[in-house]
Structures are given as structure tokens and as C-alpha cells.
């Protein structure tokens, strides 16, 4: 393949044939193309875009670059999953996966790690002593068929093209391409062999898509293509201006997720968990009305059965349950805990998730680069939310840090993240569509 011709054609706004796209993906995986040429191609796609046909062919070619999971036919147990574009405190996957299994779905939830201020499901799970997210595909299939759920990382044999292309996008400034985002997300989800998928597309200060219109365009692109590829999909646009829930940081988010599984926890987290479960019930024909399905999901969440599924999953994936229970009882694992208190009385008008996310990353809860280690014990909890009433001296957020200096630095970084005003403030609806 004369790859330079393809770069020049895409640079000039031309379209590529299915054979050319398949050839490109095949040679990327084989390592046959110079790194600078692949980077140039990605930049051309960023500026010129792809049409619907090109985007679909690229997604399917990436999916087929590695292993695709195959499931035992069982109409009563649809294979489903959820994907989020990520944010600060976004822990929805942790309670959602066992809830879906408790509702009778099969959930091969293959997740990723955090990068920048965006948290990663694998990092949260690995804060649980002994929990293994690296399982071969045979074991993933076994757990999902027997228990209804496995929460794992991408295997070495699944979608290798995406690993290569994403690494290049991350260092070449081509991450923002809607076409490449769509292909990256859906190639991995399609490789799970899903029947239905729900998508959580974040918008706001701490989201990749800052505006509702940007998020809506991405949601439509993802939803449309996934449905074309045979996976019944619905996308929701949700807010990421303030953290989701009242905790951010790997272990602290596990604690809050368990509270959700106990039928408690923050209302915004519970709302999304039940909404996505209800949507998948409608998408798979197990319910006709979303509002009614959300009610069924909420009742199941309160039953205690999803919490039992969670405990079973932890055991089956290698967790030290005694150590886990001790940590859960203590909650606080970091050596230093400091409180940041309100300088005035009034109503919370702002909780800037982006500022908090940057401070989290400096504490060690996030990554600057994909290979960086994260500290599972640091983070924030007791975070106020927009609309809360506070008095002078009330806690706005509690900082969990490795050192006193790190805690003090975090306080200085987040001091302007909170707004307090005299007049009452309406609470923000987390779900936009």
C-alpha cells in the first residue's frame, strides 16, 4: 500500500475505500508503517474528518484487529455494557455492573485507566486488596456466564489497533477528533460481543466535551454508528461541571460505590446508575417505559442483591476480603486528612470539577501519562454540591493526602473552586438528555 497517497488524499478532503482502511489497520498492527506517517494520517483525519462509511469501516476494522468475545446464546440473559467518556468522581460503573447482573444481564465490563483528571475504573478496582483486572478472555467468559459480571481490563489480544493508535493520538494532539474518538470507543465495545450498550457522554468544565452541543454531536455519532453495527445503543448527555457524588479518588470512590449498593449514597450517583440500568431494560425489550424501568432498577438496588453480586465478584477476581472489609470499616487510608471549611454562610453556587480534578492529579490520584502510578489512598470526600446550604466553618471538602505539605498545596489549589452566595441555588440535574 502506498500509504503516502492515502495521507495526501485525506489531507485534501478525499475519502478512503474500505480496502484502504482495512489495509491501514492491518499494517498499523503489524508495525509496518512509519510512526510519523501514522501520526500524519491521524492529523489529517482530525482536520478533514471521515464520512459515515469511513467511520464505520474504521471502527469494524479496529474491532477485528484482535479477538472478539463470543457468548452462549441465551435470550433471557442479554449481554450488555455501559461506557462513559469520563470525569471527576465518575464511579457509575462500580455499582452499575453488579446491579445489571442482579437484574439478569450478562456484563463483560472491559474498562480503562484514568488519564489526566479523568478517573479510571481499573484504578478504582485495583485499590481493593488483591482484586485482579488482568484476566484472559477464557476466564472473562467463564465469570460472566456463571456469575453475570466481570470487571476487567482489555486483554492483549483485544483491539490491538486501538492501543497503538490511541498512544499516538495522545502524543500528537489528535485526541479531539470525533471520528477517532468514536472508532476508539466503539471498537472496544463491539469486541465485547454486546447486544445492547448505554453511553454516558459527559459535558462541562471537567469533561472532554465542554459544551452541550459538542457532547450531543459526539453522542449522536456514537449512538448512530453502534446501532448501524448491530448493537442496540442509547446515549445520554450528563453534566460534569461538579464532581459526580461526594467523593473523588480511587479508594474513596469505592467506598461511595458500596454505599450506593447499600441503597444509600449520593442522589446524583444513584440517579445515573438506575437510569442506565432502566435504559438497558428498555433497549433489550425487558421493559416498555423508561420511568417504570428506572423504578424497577431502584427497587433492585435497594434489595441487597446487587451488593451480594459485588462481593461475589470481588472474591472471584482474587480480592482479600478480610483486608477489604477492614479498609471499608476505616474508610480513611491516607496518612493525612485535612478539612477545607467555608469562609462564609450561604448556598453553594459552584464546585469546579476541573480545579478539583487537577488538584487530585497533583495529590497522586491521577496520571499525567499513561504509565504513571496512582496513589489509591489519596483524594477528596465530603464534597459539597451546588445547592447545598452551608454555614461559616462548615466543611466544603475533606482532603486525603500523603503528606501535610501535599494537603496544604491541594487546599491552595481548590480554594477558588467553590462559590458561596446569599440566595438559594437550584440543584443541577445531572442528566441532560
FENDA-V77713 format. One record per residue. N is the residue number from 0. RES is the residue in three letters. PSI is psi as a letter, one per 30 degrees, with the letter a starting at -180 (999 if undefined). Layout:
n & res & psi
N & RES & PSI
N & RES & PSI
This chain:
n & res & psi
0 & UNK & k
1 & UNK & i
2 & UNK & f
3 & UNK & e
4 & UNK & e
5 & UNK & e
6 & UNK & e
7 & UNK & e
8 & UNK & e
9 & UNK & e
10 & UNK & e
11 & UNK & g
12 & UNK & g
13 & UNK & l
14 & UNK & l
15 & UNK & k
16 & UNK & l
17 & UNK & e
18 & UNK & e
19 & UNK & e
20 & UNK & e
21 & UNK & e
22 & UNK & e
23 & UNK & e
24 & UNK & e
25 & UNK & e
26 & UNK & f
27 & UNK & e
28 & UNK & e
29 & UNK & f
30 & UNK & g
31 & UNK & f
32 & UNK & k
33 & UNK & k
34 & UNK & e
35 & UNK & e
36 & UNK & e
37 & UNK & e
38 & UNK & e
39 & UNK & e
40 & UNK & e
41 & UNK & e
42 & UNK & e
43 & UNK & e
44 & UNK & e
45 & UNK & e
46 & UNK & e
47 & UNK & f
48 & UNK & l
49 & UNK & k
50 & UNK & l
51 & UNK & e
52 & UNK & e
53 & UNK & e
54 & UNK & e
55 & UNK & e
56 & UNK & e
57 & UNK & e
58 & UNK & e
59 & UNK & e
60 & UNK & e
61 & UNK & e
62 & UNK & e
63 & UNK & g
64 & UNK & f
65 & UNK & a
66 & UNK & k
67 & UNK & k
68 & UNK & k
69 & UNK & k
70 & UNK & l
71 & UNK & k
72 & UNK & k
73 & UNK & j
74 & UNK & f
75 & UNK & f
76 & UNK & i
77 & UNK & k
78 & UNK & j
79 & UNK & l
80 & UNK & l
81 & UNK & k
82 & UNK & k
83 & UNK & k
84 & UNK & f
85 & UNK & l
86 & UNK & a
87 & UNK & k
88 & UNK & g
89 & UNK & j
90 & UNK & g
91 & UNK & e
92 & UNK & e
93 & UNK & e
94 & UNK & f
95 & UNK & e
96 & UNK & e
97 & UNK & e
98 & UNK & e
99 & UNK & e
100 & UNK & e
101 & UNK & f
102 & UNK & f
103 & UNK & g
104 & UNK & l
105 & UNK & k
106 & UNK & j
107 & UNK & i
108 & UNK & j
109 & UNK & j
110 & UNK & l
111 & UNK & a
112 & UNK & l
113 & UNK & l
114 & UNK & k
115 & UNK & b
116 & UNK & g
117 & UNK & k
118 & UNK & l
119 & UNK & k
120 & UNK & e
121 & UNK & e
122 & UNK & e
123 & UNK & e
124 & UNK & e
125 & UNK & f
126 & UNK & f
127 & UNK & k
128 & UNK & k
129 & UNK & f
130 & UNK & k
131 & UNK & k
132 & UNK & f
133 & UNK & j
134 & UNK & k
135 & UNK & l
136 & UNK & e
137 & UNK & e
138 & UNK & e
139 & UNK & e
140 & UNK & e
141 & UNK & e
142 & UNK & e
143 & UNK & e
144 & UNK & e
145 & UNK & e
146 & UNK & f
147 & UNK & f
148 & UNK & k
149 & UNK & k
150 & UNK & j
151 & UNK & l
152 & UNK & l
153 & UNK & k
154 & UNK & l
155 & UNK & f
156 & UNK & f
157 & UNK & k
158 & UNK & h
159 & UNK & f
160 & UNK & e
161 & UNK & e
162 & UNK & e
163 & UNK & e
164 & UNK & e
165 & UNK & e
166 & UNK & e
167 & UNK & e
168 & UNK & e
169 & UNK & f
170 & UNK & g
171 & UNK & g
172 & UNK & g
173 & UNK & g
174 & UNK & e
175 & UNK & f
176 & UNK & k
177 & UNK & e
178 & UNK & e
179 & UNK & e
180 & UNK & e
181 & UNK & e
182 & UNK & e
183 & UNK & e
184 & UNK & e
185 & UNK & f
186 & UNK & e
187 & UNK & e
188 & UNK & e
189 & UNK & f
190 & UNK & f
191 & UNK & f
192 & UNK & h
193 & UNK & l
194 & UNK & f
195 & UNK & l
196 & UNK & k
197 & UNK & k
198 & UNK & k
199 & UNK & j
200 & UNK & j
201 & UNK & k
202 & UNK & k
203 & UNK & a
204 & UNK & e
205 & UNK & g
206 & UNK & l
207 & UNK & e
208 & UNK & j
209 & UNK & e
210 & UNK & l
211 & UNK & e
212 & UNK & e
213 & UNK & e
214 & UNK & e
215 & UNK & e
216 & UNK & e
217 & UNK & e
218 & UNK & e
219 & UNK & e
220 & UNK & e
221 & UNK & e
222 & UNK & e
223 & UNK & e
224 & UNK & e
225 & UNK & e
226 & UNK & e
227 & UNK & e
228 & UNK & g
229 & UNK & g
230 & UNK & j
231 & UNK & j
232 & UNK & k
233 & UNK & k
234 & UNK & k
235 & UNK & k
236 & UNK & k
237 & UNK & l
238 & UNK & k
239 & UNK & h
240 & UNK & e
241 & UNK & l
242 & UNK & l
243 & UNK & k
244 & UNK & a
245 & UNK & g
246 & UNK & k
247 & UNK & k
248 & UNK & k
249 & UNK & d
250 & UNK & e
251 & UNK & e
252 & UNK & e
253 & UNK & e
254 & UNK & e
255 & UNK & e
256 & UNK & e
257 & UNK & e
258 & UNK & e
259 & UNK & e
260 & UNK & f
261 & UNK & g
262 & UNK & g
263 & UNK & a
264 & UNK & l
265 & UNK & k
266 & UNK & e
267 & UNK & e
268 & UNK & e
269 & UNK & e
270 & UNK & e
271 & UNK & e
272 & UNK & e
273 & UNK & e
274 & UNK & e
275 & UNK & e
276 & UNK & e
277 & UNK & e
278 & UNK & e
279 & UNK & e
280 & UNK & e
281 & UNK & e
282 & UNK & e
283 & UNK & g
284 & UNK & g
285 & UNK & f
286 & UNK & l
287 & UNK & f
288 & UNK & k
289 & UNK & e
290 & UNK & e
291 & UNK & e
292 & UNK & e
293 & UNK & e
294 & UNK & e
295 & UNK & e
296 & UNK & e
297 & UNK & e
298 & UNK & e
299 & UNK & e
300 & UNK & e
301 & UNK & f
302 & UNK & f
303 & UNK & f
304 & UNK & e
305 & UNK & e
306 & UNK & e
307 & UNK & e
308 & UNK & e
309 & UNK & e
310 & UNK & e
311 & UNK & e
312 & UNK & e
313 & UNK & e
314 & UNK & e
315 & UNK & f
316 & UNK & g
317 & UNK & g
318 & UNK & k
319 & UNK & j
320 & UNK & e
321 & UNK & e
322 & UNK & e
323 & UNK & e
324 & UNK & e
325 & UNK & e
326 & UNK & e
327 & UNK & e
328 & UNK & e
329 & UNK & f
330 & UNK & e
331 & UNK & k
332 & UNK & f
333 & UNK & k
334 & UNK & f
335 & UNK & k
336 & UNK & k
337 & UNK & k
338 & UNK & k
339 & UNK & k
340 & UNK & l
341 & UNK & k
342 & UNK & f
343 & UNK & l
344 & UNK & l
345 & UNK & b
346 & UNK & k
347 & UNK & k
348 & UNK & f
349 & UNK & k
350 & UNK & j
351 & UNK & j
352 & UNK & e
353 & UNK & e
354 & UNK & e
355 & UNK & e
356 & UNK & e
357 & UNK & e
358 & UNK & e
359 & UNK & e
360 & UNK & e
361 & UNK & e
362 & UNK & f
363 & UNK & g
364 & UNK & f
365 & UNK & a
366 & UNK & k
367 & UNK & e
368 & UNK & l
369 & UNK & e
370 & UNK & f
371 & UNK & k
372 & UNK & k
373 & UNK & l
374 & UNK & j
375 & UNK & f
376 & UNK & f
377 & UNK & l
378 & UNK & a
379 & UNK & k
380 & UNK & a
381 & UNK & h
382 & UNK & k
383 & UNK & l
384 & UNK & l
385 & UNK & k
386 & UNK & f
387 & UNK & k
388 & UNK & k
389 & UNK & l
390 & UNK & l
391 & UNK & k
392 & UNK & f
393 & UNK & l
394 & UNK & k
395 & UNK & e
396 & UNK & k
397 & UNK & k
398 & UNK & k
399 & UNK & j
400 & UNK & l
401 & UNK & e
402 & UNK & l
403 & UNK & e
404 & UNK & e
405 & UNK & e
406 & UNK & e
407 & UNK & e
408 & UNK & e
409 & UNK & e
410 & UNK & e
411 & UNK & e
412 & UNK & f
413 & UNK & g
414 & UNK & e
415 & UNK & g
416 & UNK & f
417 & UNK & k
418 & UNK & k
419 & UNK & k
420 & UNK & l
421 & UNK & e
422 & UNK & k
423 & UNK & l
424 & UNK & k
425 & UNK & k
426 & UNK & k
427 & UNK & k
428 & UNK & k
429 & UNK & e
430 & UNK & k
431 & UNK & e
432 & UNK & 999
